[in-house]
């Protein structure tokens, strides 16, 4: 599932940020990287709550945008590409 894929990538990003911090000792960069991961994780959690409710397709679009950040990962699925998504009409939102 796309949400599990993203959460795994975020965990990897957090580990990578901590490793870089051990080498560079830049707390600002570490906090920014971890904050970005936290924000993306919150988007995934919102998606999980709202995906089956009205306008859940908007949450899916947010998830697809995040997933595209990892399009070079071997587990990324082409069907997750935002270009393949059926976008809601603005009048329907």
Secondary structure, DSSP 4 states (H G I P E B T S, - for coil): -HHHHHHHHHHHHHHHHHHHHHHH--HHHHHHHHHHHHHHHHHHHHHHHHTTSTTHHHHHHHHHHHHHTTTTSTT--GGG-GGGS-PPPGGG-
